[in-house]
Amino acid sequence: MFYIHHTTCISAQHTFGNVDLSTLKESVDNELIALEPDYDSIPPGLLRRMGKAVRFGVGAGLSLLKEKKTNGIIIGTANGGLEDCVKFLIQIIEFEEGRLTPTNFVQSTTNAVASSLGLMTGNKGYNVTHVHRGLSFENAMLDTAMLLSENPDHSYLLGGLDEISPYNNTIERLGKWYKESAASNTELYNIKSPGSLAGEGAAMFLVNNKPIGALARIISMKMLHTTDNEEVVKFLQTFLEPFLKTGITPDLLITGENGDERHLPFYEAVENEISNDVSIMRYKHMSGEYPTSSAFALWLSTKVLNLEILPLHLFKR
């Protein structure tokens, strides 16, 4: 598919700048809020008008676009700047559709991050935002792979991001996404109850078809939607078969286990299928649960390949 050459991540942990995976920042009120940097690369005038999702999306992306000029920007997000969107809708009512401040409208569209990055860097190439709920980042990856297949010499900025806002958080709590009783990410996998912890963040990747100097390579990606545990196991077997010789197992399995007891049977079915020699890693206690958290997982996977020592809190076995 493609090679990853540079990557950045803004999350609830120390993942931006001086990365420190050994220190686990604890959740507060069942939320893992992103640790935002100073954003020195964003002009103060622009920064003041940016909503949270746009801030950490642009902040993470700009640091990569300084490394190399790209042929396009491809972002996946489920909610985008939803907080600014609701603020603008409230203004419509308060001002009776009169003179409205345009800032919240401009910052509220789901493509605000990709468009802001394009404007700030003078990038007039392919600029697309995929908004497909929990498959937003995966569809952005698929789009990137297709573009690189058509344009082998090009490079692209690929990213995924979502924020915690009072509005989408309220709706998701009603949908039982998050735990109702107090819970800490340090004990997330030991709490047997529905829901997880709310999270947010942005992960960006500079990708192309060139193997020289790459941090990691994405060989294949597939998506499955099902409520059948056995179908998940069969899907995994079919997915791995072309890449692993008979008797060879993966070195590491990274799962999205999130402390929600309703989803645990799917992960256990997969874990029971693979050899006991395969290490299992989890990450939702670091990132929290949000629709594009798989972007954090890809960032973490890239880091794992390039670190000699990994903290124990990442491993299930």
N, C-alpha and C positions, 0 to 999 in steps of 0.2 A: 504493500500500500504506500507507505512513505516513511521517512526518517525524521526523528525529532533532533534538532540541533541546539536549541535554547528553550528554556522554559522558566516561567515565574509563577508564583502563587501568592495570593493574599487570602488568608483564612483566619480561623480562630486561634491558630497556633503560630509559632515563630517560623513562618515559611517564606517570608519575603526578606531579601537582603541577606543577612547572616542567618542562615537556616539552622535551627536547633530542634531536632526531632526528639531529643531525649527528655526535654522539659514539656510536660503536658499541662496546658492551661485548663483549669476547671471551668465547667459550665456554671452559669448564674441564672436562676429561675427557669431551668430547663431549656436554656438557649446558649448557643455557642456563637458569640458575636465576633465578627472579623476584627483582627488587630490591624487597624489602618496605619500606614506609614505617613511621613510628612508630605508626600507628593511634591517633592522639590521640582520635578520635571513638568508640573502643570502650572501655568500662569495663575497667580492668585485671583485675578478677576474672573477667570473661567471656573476655578475651583469653588469659589463662593456660590456659584449658580448650579453646581452639579449636585444631583441627588446621590444617595449612598451607593447604589448599584453602579451608576455611571462613574463615580469617583474611583472605586476599586477596580472596575473594569478597565478604565482608561489608564489608571496608575500602573496596573500590571502589564497592559499591552504596550504602553509607551517605552518602557525599559527594554523591550525586545525589538521594537521598531527602530531603536537607535543603533542596534547591532547590524541590521541589514535592511535594505529596501526590499519590500515584498511586492508581489503582483496582485495581492488581494487580501481582504480581511473577512474571516468567516467566524461568526459568533453563534453560540447556542444559548438560549435562555428561556425559561418557562414564564417568568413574570416581568423581566426587565425592570424598569423604574416604576413599579406599581404605586409606590408611595406618592411620587410626584403626580401620577395620573389621578389619584383620588383627590389630592389637593386641588388640582385644576377643576375637577368636576364639582367640588364643593364651592370653589370660587364662582362658577357659573350660576349656582343657586344664590349665593350671597350677594353678588353684584347684579342679579337679575339679567344675566346675559349682556351686561354693559361692558365697560372697559376692563378687560382682564389682563393680568400680568402674563406675558407669553412664556416666561421662563419655565414654569411648571409643565406647560404643554410640550415645549421643546425637549425637556429632559425626561418626559414620561413615556415616550414611545419606546417600544422594545428594541428598536434599532439604534437607539441613542448612543450606545457604546461604540458600535462599529462605525457609525457615521462621524462621531466625534474624533475617533482615532484617524479616520480618513482625512478629515478636515485639518487636524492639527499636524499631520505629517505630510500633507500634500499628496496623499495616495489616491489616485483617480482610477484605480483598478477595480476588480470584482469586489463588491461590498454587500454582503448578505447576512441577515440574521435569521436563524431557524428557531421558531417558537412552537415546539411540539411537546410541551409538558415534560414528562420524565425521559423522553427520548430526544430532547433538543440538542444536547451535545453529541449524541451518537449520530444524528442526522447531519450535524455540522462536520463530523469526521468523515462520513460517507461522501458528502459534497466535496470535501477537500481531496479525498482519494480519487474521485472521478475527475476533478479538475487537473490533478497531477498526472493522471493517465492520459488526458488529452493534451496537456502542456508539460512535458517531462522536464523542461529547463526552468520552470517557474518555481517560486517559493511563496508560501502563504502564512499569514498569522491565523492560527486556529485557537479558539477560546470557548470557555463555558463559564457562566456566572449566574448567580441569583442572590437576592437579599432577603433578610427578614424585615417585613414591614407589618405594622399593626393590622393592616387590612387583610393581606393574604394569610397572615399568621392566624387570625381569628377564624377564617374560613377553614383552614387546614386543621385547626384544633377541633372544629365541629366535625370534620371528617375523620377524627381519631388518628391523625398522623402523629401526634405528639402525646407524651405521657401526661396524664392528668395530675398525678401526685408528684411531689418533689423527688427529683432524681439527679444523680451526679454522673458525669461522663466517666469518672473513675470506676464506677460500679455498673456501667450501662449494661453489660452483657450478663450480669448476675440478677438483674431485676426482671422477673417474669410477669410482664403485663403488656397490654397493647400500647403501641406508639413508641416513638423514639424521642430524640432531642432536636429542637429546631437548629438549623445551621445556615451559614451563608458563606460566600467567598467567590473568588475569581481565579481561574488558572488559564494561562496562555502558553502557546507553543509555536515556535518558529519551525516550519516543516518544509521539506522538499524531497527530491528523489536521490540526493547525493549521499553516499555512505561515508565518505571521508569526513572525519571529525564529528560524526553523529553521536548523540548520547544514547539513543535507543531506536529501535525499528519496530513499526507496527506491521505485522505480516498479514493479519486478517482480522475482521470484525464481523460479527453477526448479531442480530437482534431476535428475541423471542418474546411473545406475550402469551402466557398460559397460566392456568390455575392447577395444573397437573404436575405433581412432583416427578413422576416417572418420565414425563415428556421432557422435563428439564434435564434429567440424567441422560436420556437418549440424545438430546440436542448437544450436550457437552461431548459425548463420545464421538458423535459425527463431526463436531467441530475440530477436535484434536487429532482425529485419525490421519488426515493428510500430512500432519507436521511431526508426528512422533512415530518412530519405528516400534514394532511389536516388542513389548517388554520395557520400553522406555517411558518414564513418567516425567511430568513437569517438576522443576525444582521448587516452585512456589505457586500457591494459589492465593490470590487476594480477593476477598469476598466483601460484599456490601452489607454484611450482617449488622443490624442496627438496634438490637435490643427489643425489637417488636416480636412478641411471642407468636403472633399470627404468621410471620414470615419465616420463622426459624426452621420449620420442616423442609423448606426448599433448600436452605443451606446445608442442613444435616444430610439430606439425600445426596447432595453433590459430594460432601465430605466423606460419606460412607462409601462412595463409588471409587474414590481415588486411593492410592496406596498410603499406608501409614507413614511412609518415608517422605511424603510431600509435606513441606511446611505450609501452614495456613496463617495468613495475615489479615487483620481487620483494620479499618480506618475510620469508621463512623464516630468513634469516641473522640476523634481529633477534629473532624469536619462538621459533625452534626448531619442531620438529614435535610436535604433540599434537592429539587429536581435535577440539577446538573452537578451533583456531587461526584459523578463518575469522572468529571474533569479533574477533581482533586485526586481521585484514585489513579488516573493516568500520570499526573504530576508525581505522585508518591512512587509509582512504579518506576518512573524514569530515575528518581533519586535513589531508589533501592539498588538499581543496577550500577550506580556509580559511588556507592558508599561501602566502606569496609566493615563498619560497625553499625548495627541497627539496634534500637532500644527494645527491650523485652515487652513493653506494653503493646507493641504492634502485633505480637504473635499470639495466636490461639494455641498452636502446638508447634 
